[in-house]
Amino acid sequence: ALKVTGIAIPSVQINAQVFWRNAFDGPSASLDYAFADWQLCNTFHLRLGKAKHPFGIYSEVAGLGTVRPFLNLPQVVYGPIGLVSRSYRGVGARGDLQLGQGWNLIYDVYGGGIEFEQEESALAAISSSLDVPGVDLSFLTGFFEADDVVGARVVVAPPVDGLSAGISLYGGQADNPLDPEAERFRIFGAQLEYVVDRTWLRAEYVRGKNRIPAISDREWAAYLEAARFLTDQVQVVGLVSRLEADLTLDLPFAIPKDLTRHEEVAVGLNYWVSPEFGIKASIHWTEGNLFSELLLEDLLLAVQTLNSPLPRTRLLQVGAQFSF
C-alpha cells in the first residue's frame, strides 16, 4: 500500500492510498481511500470523498502491519465475511474533545455509500459447486453495496496511559434488486484497548443483522488479542476469537453448523528489528469451515451428514511487515 498526503492550504489536507496485491488468483489494485480533510477548528474536521471507515480499532489502519501483533488482522471482524469496510463515500465529521481532568473523547459521524467484499467461503462453495435446481446463492459473495448509510463512532480515553473504550455503529439499506423494501442492515461494535510500551491488549465485539441481501441473517463476532515484549525486540502474542452466523435460507437441504462458524486460537513470536520492521511467526488452531474451505467431495459429505469431515484446521504463518 502507498499512502500520499498533500497540503492544499494550511487547514485542508488531501489523503489517498493505493493498494496492490499479487496472489494465486492474479494481481489486483484498488483505491482504498481518497478524501479531503478540512480542519474548521481544533475540535471539528470535515471530511469529503472516499474516506477511511471509522469502525472499531483497526479499520483505519488495516493496511499497516506494524501496528498489530499478527500478520493478519483478527479475521472474525476484519476478514472475508465483510462486517467492516476500509472506506465510505460521502461526507463525515471528526473531532477530539478534551473533557477535563485528563479525559478525552474522539468522535466520528458520517453518511453516504459503502461497499466491501464479502465471502462466506463454505456457502460460496455450495453456490458454485452444488447443482441444485432453483437454488442460487450467488448473493453470498461479491461486493456488498449500500448508498444511504449513516454511522458513528465514539471513543473515550480516561486519564490512564494507553487505555480507551468505544462503540461503533452504522446501518443503511443494502442494494437489493430482489427486495427493494427489505429491512435495513445494522452493525454494532464495542471495543476496549490498552496499549503501552511493552503490553498490547485489544478486544472487540461486533453484531450484524440483515447484512446479506435477500435473506435474514445475524452474525456475532468477538476476539481478544494480547502481546507482551519480553525484551525491546522479542514479543510473544496470543489470540482467541469466535464468529457465528445465523442464516435463514429456503433450501432443500440443511446447512451444517460447521459451515457457519469460525473459532480460533493462535500464539506467536515476533522479532522487531525496529518499530517500523517486524518479523512474525504464529500458529493458528481453528474450528469450523466458515473461512477454511472444503473440497467438493468433503462439502457434499458435510451437507449429506450435517457434519464436516474436516472441521479443524492448523495454520503456520511466517512473514515480515514494514512501514516507512
C-alpha positions in Angstrom: 0.0 0.0 0.0 1.2 3.5 -0.8 -0.3 6.5 1.1 0.0 10.0 -0.4 -0.7 13.2 1.6 -0.8 16.7 0.3 -1.5 20.1 1.9 -3.8 22.3 -0.3 -3.9 25.1 2.2 -2.9 25.0 5.9 -6.3 23.9 7.0 -7.0 21.4 4.1 -5.2 18.1 3.8 -5.7 15.7 0.8 -5.2 11.9 1.7 -5.1 9.0 -0.7 -4.0 5.3 -0.5 -3.5 2.8 -3.3 -3.3 -0.9 -2.5 -1.6 -3.5 -4.7 -1.9 -7.3 -4.3 -0.4 -10.2 -6.2 -1.6 -13.7 -5.1 -2.6 -17.1 -6.5 -5.7 -15.5 -8.2 -3.6 -12.9 -10.0 -2.6 -9.2 -9.5 -5.1 -6.5 -8.5 -5.1 -2.9 -7.5 -7.6 -0.7 -5.6 -8.0 2.8 -4.3 -8.5 2.3 -0.5 -9.5 6.0 0.0 -9.1 9.5 -1.4 -10.6 12.4 0.6 -10.1 15.9 1.7 -9.9 16.8 5.4 -10.8 20.4 6.3 -10.0 21.5 9.9 -12.5 24.1 10.8 -11.3 24.3 14.4 -9.3 22.3 16.9 -12.3 20.1 17.7 -14.0 19.7 14.3 -12.7 18.3 11.0 -14.9 17.9 7.9 -14.2 15.0 5.5 -15.3 14.7 1.9 -14.7 11.9 -0.6 -13.8 8.3 -0.2 -12.7 8.4 3.5 -11.5 5.9 6.0 -14.3 3.9 7.6 -14.3 4.8 11.3 -15.3 1.5 12.9 -13.6 -0.3 15.8 -9.9 -0.4 16.5 -8.2 -1.4 13.2 -10.4 -0.3 10.3 -8.5 2.9 9.6 -5.0 1.2 9.8 -5.9 -2.1 8.2 -3.0 -1.9 5.7 -0.4 -1.0 8.3 1.1 -4.2 9.6 3.5 -2.6 12.1 0.7 -1.5 14.5 -0.6 -5.1 15.1 1.0 -8.2 16.7 -0.1 -10.8 14.0 0.5 -10.8 10.2 -3.3 -10.6 9.7 -6.0 -8.7 11.5 -8.4 -10.7 13.6 -10.4 -12.4 10.8 -13.7 -12.7 12.7 -14.2 -9.0 12.5 -11.9 -7.8 9.6 -11.9 -11.0 7.5 -13.8 -12.2 4.5 -17.3 -12.2 6.0 -17.4 -8.4 5.4 -18.5 -6.7 8.7 -16.2 -3.7 8.3 -15.2 -1.7 5.2 -12.0 0.2 4.6 -13.8 3.3 3.4 -17.1 5.1 2.8 -18.1 7.5 0.1 -19.7 10.7 1.3 -19.2 13.3 4.0 -18.2 13.0 7.6 -17.0 14.9 10.7 -14.4 14.1 13.2 -13.2 15.7 16.4 -11.2 15.4 19.5 -12.7 16.9 22.7 -10.8 17.5 25.9 -13.3 16.8 28.7 -11.2 17.9 31.6 -9.3 16.1 34.4 -7.4 14.1 31.7 -10.4 12.6 30.0 -10.6 12.7 26.2 -13.3 11.9 23.6 -12.9 11.3 19.9 -16.0 11.2 17.8 -16.8 10.4 14.1 -20.1 10.8 12.3 -20.6 10.1 8.6 -23.1 9.4 5.9 -23.0 8.3 2.3 -22.3 5.0 0.4 -20.3 2.0 1.4 -19.1 -1.2 -0.2 -16.9 -4.1 0.7 -16.2 -7.6 -0.5 -17.9 -10.4 1.3 -17.4 -14.1 1.0 -18.9 -16.8 3.2 -16.4 -19.3 1.9 -18.2 -22.6 2.6 -21.6 -21.2 1.4 -20.0 -19.7 -1.7 -18.7 -23.2 -2.5 -22.2 -24.6 -2.1 -23.4 -21.9 -4.6 -20.7 -22.6 -7.2 -20.4 -26.4 -6.8 -23.7 -27.9 -5.9 -26.1 -28.0 -8.8 -29.4 -27.7 -7.0 -32.4 -26.7 -9.3 -33.9 -23.4 -8.3 -31.2 -22.6 -5.7 -29.0 -19.5 -6.4 -26.6 -18.4 -3.6 -24.6 -16.0 -5.7 -25.7 -13.1 -3.4 -23.4 -14.6 -0.7 -20.3 -13.5 -2.5 -19.1 -10.4 -4.3 -19.5 -6.8 -3.3 -21.9 -5.6 -0.6 -23.2 -2.1 -1.5 -25.4 0.4 0.1 -26.0 4.1 -0.7 -27.8 5.6 2.3 -25.5 4.6 5.1 -25.2 6.6 8.3 -22.8 5.8 11.1 -20.8 7.0 14.1 -18.0 6.0 16.4 -17.2 7.4 19.9 -14.0 6.5 21.8 -13.3 7.7 25.3 -9.9 7.7 26.9 -9.7 8.1 30.7 -6.6 9.6 32.4 -4.8 6.2 32.2 -2.0 6.0 29.8 -2.8 3.7 26.8 -6.4 2.9 27.9 -9.5 3.6 25.7 -13.0 2.2 25.1 -15.6 2.9 22.5 -18.6 2.0 20.5 -19.3 2.0 16.7 -22.4 1.6 14.7 -23.6 2.0 11.2 -26.6 0.9 9.1 -28.4 1.5 5.8 -30.4 0.0 3.0 -28.5 -2.7 1.1 -28.7 -2.6 -2.7 -31.1 -5.5 -3.2 -32.9 -5.8 -6.5 -34.8 -8.8 -5.2 -36.4 -6.9 -2.4 -36.1 -3.1 -2.5 -38.2 -2.8 0.7 -36.0 -5.2 2.7 -35.1 -4.3 6.3 -32.2 -2.0 6.8 -29.0 -3.7 7.9 -27.3 -2.8 11.2 -23.8 -3.4 12.5 -22.8 -2.6 16.1 -19.4 -2.9 17.7 -17.8 -2.3 21.1 -14.0 -2.0 21.7 -11.5 -1.9 24.5 -7.8 -1.2 24.1 -4.8 -0.9 26.4 -1.6 -0.2 24.7 1.6 0.9 26.4 5.3 0.3 25.6 5.5 -3.4 26.4 1.9 -4.5 26.7 -0.8 -4.5 24.0 -4.3 -5.7 24.8 -7.2 -5.3 22.4 -10.7 -6.7 22.4 -13.8 -6.2 20.2 -17.3 -7.5 20.0 -19.4 -7.0 16.8 -23.0 -7.8 15.9 -24.6 -7.6 12.5 -28.1 -8.0 11.1 -29.5 -8.2 7.6 -26.0 -7.7 6.1 -26.7 -10.1 3.3 -29.3 -9.0 0.7 -32.3 -11.3 0.1 -32.1 -13.4 3.3 -32.4 -13.0 7.0 -29.0 -13.2 8.7 -27.4 -12.4 12.0 -23.8 -12.6 13.0 -21.8 -12.0 16.1 -18.0 -11.9 16.4 -15.5 -11.3 19.3 -11.8 -11.5 19.8 -9.2 -10.9 22.5 -5.7 -10.1 21.3 -2.7 -9.8 23.6 1.0 -9.1 23.1 3.9 -8.6 25.5 7.5 -7.6 24.9 9.9 -9.8 26.7 12.8 -7.6 25.6 13.0 -4.5 23.5 12.8 -6.7 20.3 11.2 -10.0 21.3 7.4 -10.1 21.6 5.1 -13.0 22.4 1.5 -12.8 21.1 -1.8 -14.6 21.6 -5.3 -14.5 20.1 -8.7 -16.0 21.0 -11.6 -15.3 18.6 -15.0 -16.6 17.6 -17.6 -15.9 14.9 -21.1 -17.4 14.4 -23.5 -16.7 11.6 -27.2 -17.5 11.8 -28.7 -17.6 8.2 -32.3 -18.2 7.3 -32.3 -19.8 3.8 -35.1 -21.5 1.9 -33.1 -24.5 0.8 -34.0 -28.2 0.1 -31.2 -29.2 2.4 -29.9 -28.1 5.8 -26.6 -26.3 6.3 -24.2 -28.0 8.7 -23.3 -25.9 11.8 -19.6 -26.2 11.0 -20.2 -24.2 7.8 -21.4 -21.2 9.7 -18.8 -20.8 12.5 -15.2 -20.0 13.0 -13.3 -20.4 16.3 -9.6 -19.6 16.5 -6.8 -19.8 19.0 -3.3 -18.5 18.0 0.1 -18.0 19.6 3.2 -16.4 18.1 6.6 -15.0 18.5 7.8 -11.7 16.8 11.2 -10.1 16.4 11.1 -6.3 15.9 14.2 -5.1 14.1 12.8 -1.6 14.7 9.3 -0.2 15.3 8.9 0.0 11.5 10.1 -3.6 10.7 8.9 -6.8 12.3 9.4 -10.5 11.6 6.4 -12.5 12.7 5.6 -16.2 13.2 2.4 -17.7 14.5 0.5 -21.0 14.8 -3.3 -21.0 14.5 -5.8 -23.7 15.5 -9.3 -23.2 14.1 -12.6 -25.0 14.4 -15.3 -24.7 11.7 -15.4 -24.1 8.0 -16.8 -20.7 7.6 -13.4 -19.4 6.5 -11.4 -22.7 5.8 -12.9 -24.1 2.6 -13.7 -27.8 2.0 -13.0 -29.7 -1.2 -16.1 -30.5 -3.2 -16.3 -34.2 -2.1 -16.0 -33.1 1.6 -18.5 -30.4 1.1 -21.0 -32.8 -0.3 -20.4 -35.2 2.6 -20.9 -32.3 5.1 -24.3 -31.4 3.5 -25.4 -35.1 3.5 -24.4 -35.9 7.0 -24.7 -32.4 8.6 -21.2 -32.9 10.0 -18.0 -31.6 8.4 -15.4 -34.3 7.8 -12.6 -31.7 8.3 -13.8 -29.2 10.9 -10.3 -28.4 12.2 -7.5 -26.5 10.5 -3.9 -25.9 11.6 -2.1 -22.9 10.1 1.5 -21.8 10.4 2.3 -18.2 9.3 5.8 -16.7 8.9 6.4 -13.3 7.4 7.7 -9.8 7.7 6.0 -6.4 7.7 7.4 -3.0 7.4 6.3 0.6 7.1 8.2 3.8 6.3 
